[in-house]
Amino acid sequence: MKKKVMLLSCFTLLFVCGCGKVPVLKNGEEVFVEIDGKNISANDIYDELKDTYGNSVMIELVDKVLLEKKYPDSDEITDYVDSQISSYIQQYGEDGFKSALEQSNMTEDDLREQISLDYRRTLATKDYIADTITDDEINKYYEEDVRGDIKASHILIKPDSTDDATEEEKTKAEEEAKKKAEEIITKLKNGEKFEDLAKEYSEDDGTKENGGDLGYFPKGQMVDEFEDAVVKLKVDEYTKEPVKSTYGYHIILKTGEKEKPELKSVKDEIIDSLVSKKLSDDATLQYKALYEIRKKAGLEIHDDGIKSQYEKYMDNLMNPSN
């Protein structure tokens, strides 16, 4: 961003210098600087700046033209920019934030403009990827990953150890917690009620008084170990072995499961999930998407030097291993 401001400022100076009485060389070029008996022309300055910063500024300007038209100002964009600015101020403090802007040769408006552009790039990337997702991908995700909300209860036993405990102490606490959970499962097998055991033994203060009842929850709300275990259970079935998670050891009772929603009602959510997964799996995907978006919009770079810079720059981003 600092480079962008510097280059645009210099471009402005180049235009201004043509409006007054400026010395002109024999070849018609305007003199920009005189030093030690030598002249540096406006074209010399322009060429140097173009070679150094031209590609980055060109990309910024192109994306602004494309994306501000496709994603005009909205409450969504404004709210996002405001939240980012607030986050920076909270992180650095008012004075630190102002100091950081000054050191970067930026104003707050410059930063807001950059955040807004980056957000539009994210929107454009997600829309581009969403358009490439096939019906087969959607159907596969629906069959394998979509389920109805599940209702369950649990009994949580936590290892009795502290952060500063030795590894030996932590291992012993883990073993004792697991053994206690196994003893509770034995009580269940002997006919004792899950609800009563939860009230007596569970260390989840938020649910123990309700007999461990967690209510209904959608996919993704519980930690992976818990969710993997509860999905495999039938209604009214409990886990026969303790389920270990970062919270401790769970004994889980599945108490209900809603019907799977129809595909049409969750299709948009499936596409969002697939887009997120694709972006997570491929760190270069955003660059590839933006490259194709610009290409599809008819981007033509008539300066051979900038064109070569751009193609090399994008190739490095899209194929970092090359």
N, C-alpha and C positions, 0 to 999 in steps of 0.2 A: 504494500500500500504506500509506503514511504517513497518507493521508486516511482510509483504512478503519479503521486502528487508532484514530485520533482520534475518529471518529464513533462507533464501537462503545463506546469508553471513555465518551463523553458520554452515550450511551444508557444505559449502566450507571448513571451518576450520576443520570440522570433517574428510574430505577427506585428507586435507593437513597433519593433525597430524599423519596420517598413513604412511607418506612418509619419516619421519625422525626417529631419535632414540627416541622413546617415551616409558616411563615406562609401563610395562604390569603387570596387576594383575594376581593372581594365576589362575583365571578362564579364562585368555586369553584376558580380556577386556583391552583396552588401557586407560591409565590415561590421563584425559583431564585437570584437575586442582588439585593441592595439596594445602590444606589450614588447618592450625592448626592441623597438623598430620593426616588429613583425606584425602582420595582420592575420586575425582569425576570422573567417567569414561566417555568416549565419548558416550557410550550407555545411561548413565544417562542424559546427555545433550540432546541427540537425542530424548529420550522418553519424556522429559519435553517439548521440543519445539514442538514435534509432537502433544502432547495432547493440547497444547495451541494454536498453529497456523496451525497445519497440515491440517485441513479441508479447511481453506480459501486459503492456498497455493495450495492445490490439485485442487480446483475449478479453480483457475487462470490458472494453467498449463494445465489442461484438456481443458478448453475453448480456450486457445491459440492454442493447437494442432488441435482441431476441426475446429475452425473458420478461422484461418489463411490459412488453406488449402482451405476451401470453399469460402472465400472472400480474395483473395490475394491482396497485396498492389496495390493501384490504385490511380489515380488522385483524385477521389472522396473522398477516405479516407484521403489522404494527405491534401487536401484542408480543410476538416472538422477539422482535428487535428490542422492545422495552424490557422484556425479561432478561435478555442477554446483557444489556447495559446495566440493569440493576444488579445482576450477578457480579459483573466486573467491579462495580462500586463497592458492593458488599465484600468482595475478595480483597481489594486493594485500599479501600477507604477513599473518601472524596479527594484528598490531596494526592494520594498515590495514583489514583485513576488519572487525574489531570497531568501529573508528572509523566506517566506512561505515554499519554497522548503526545505531550510535548517532545519526549525523546524519540517518538516514532514520526515526528513531523506531521501529526494528524490533528484534526479537530474532532469533536464528538460527532458532528455531522458526517465527516469522512468515515468514521467507524460505523455509524448507523447505515450508511450507504453500502459499506462492505458486507456487514452482517445481512442486510436485506438481499444483496446479490447472492451471497452464499446460500441463503435460505431458498431463494428462487431456483438456484442450481439443484438443490436437494429435491424440490418439488418436481422439477423437470426430469431429473434422473429417475425418480420413482415412477412417474407417469410413463416414461419411455420403457422402463423394464416391465411395468404392468401390461403394456401393449404387446410385449413379446411372450407373455405367459400363455401356454396352450391349454385347451380344454382337457387334454390328457393329464397335464400337471395338476389342474384343479380337481379333477375327479379322483386322482390318486391320493391327493392330500385329504380329500373329503372321506375317502374310504379308510385311510390309515390313521388319520390324526384328529378327526372331528368326532366328538362324543357328546352325549347329553350330560348335564350337570350331575354330579355325584354327591350323595349325602353320606357322611361318615362320622364316627366317633373315635376317639383315641385315648389311650392312656400313655402318658409320657413319663419316662424315667430318665433323669439327668445324671451323668457322672458327677460325683461329688469331688471336684478338684478346682483349683484356681489357676490363673494364667502363669503364676510364678512357681507352680508345682514342678517337680522333677519328672522326667519321662517315665521313670519307674512308678511314681505316684499316680501319674495320669493313666498309665496302663492298668494299674490296680483298680482305679476308680471306674474305668471303662468295663473291666471284667465284673466288678460288683454290680454295676448298673444293668448289664446284660443278664447276669444271673437273677437279679430281682425281677426283671421283665419276664424271664423264662418261668419263674415261679408263679407269676400272675397268670401266664398262659395256662399253666397246669391247673390253677384254680378254675379258670374258664372251662377247661376240659372236664373238670369234676362237677360242673353244673352251676357254679356261682355266676351271678348276674354281672354283665359287663358294666352296667351303670353303677352298681354298688362298689365294684372294684375301682372304677375311675374316681369316684368320690373319696375313697379311702387312700389310694396310692398315687394317683396322677400328680405330677408336678407342673402341670400346665394350669396356672391359676385362672386363666381366662375361661377354661371349659370344665374344670373338675367338678364344680358345683352343679353343672348341668349333665353330669354323667359322662363327660367327655364329648358332648355333642358339638360338632363343628358346623352343622347345617349343610346346605347345598353349596358347592363351589364349582366354578368352571375349570376347564383345562388350563393349566399353567399357573394356577393360584398357589398351589402347594409346592414344596421343594420336590425335586425330581424323584428322590428315593421314596418319598411318601406316595407320590402320584403313581409311580410305576407299580407299587404294591397294591394300592387300592383299586386300580383299573382291573387287575387280574382276579379280584375277589368277586364272588357272587353276592347278591343281596342277602344280608343276615349271616354272612360268613366273616370270620376274623382271621388275622394272620397267625399262622402256627409257629412262626419264628419272629423274634423281635426285629423291627425294621430300624436300621441305624441311619441317622441323619446328623446334620450339624447341631441339632437341638438335643440329641440324645437317642434313646431307644423308644420306639413307638410300638404299641399293640393297637392294631387298627380293626375296627368293625365297620363294614359297609352296610349302611341302613337304607339306602335308596339310590335310584338312578333314573333320571328322566330320559325320555325318548330322544334319539338323535334328531337335531333340527333338519329341516329340508335344505337341500343344497342351495336353492335360490335365496334362502334367508341368510345364509352365511357366506355366499360367494365373494362379496366384497372383502370380508374379513380374511378369507382364504388367500385372496390375491395379495392383500397387505402383508400377510404372513410370509408368502412366497417371495415377495419383493424384499422383505427384510432379510430373509435367509440368503437370498442370492447376493445381496450387498455384503452380508457378513462373511459369506464363503469366498467372495472375490473382491479383494481390496482395490482392484483396478477397474471395477465395473462402472463406477461413476465417471471416470475419465473416458472410458469407451462410449458411454451413453452421451456425454456432452460432445464428444468428437462427432458422433453420428448425428446428433441434433443440429449442430452447426452445418455439417455437410448437407443434410436434408433441407436446411433452410436456404441453401444455395451459396454458402460462403465461398468467395473467390478472392484470393490474395494476389494482387497484381504486382507487388514488390517481391522480386525473386529472393532477396536476402531474408525478408521477414517470413516468406513462405517456407523457405528451407529451415529457418529457426523453429517455426511452428510445428512442422512435420516431425522434426527430430525431437523436439520437446515432448510432443504428444506420444510419440513412439516409445520414448523412455518411460513415460508414465504408464502406458498401457501394457508395455512388455518389459518390466524392470529386470527380468532375468537375462535379457538379451545382452 
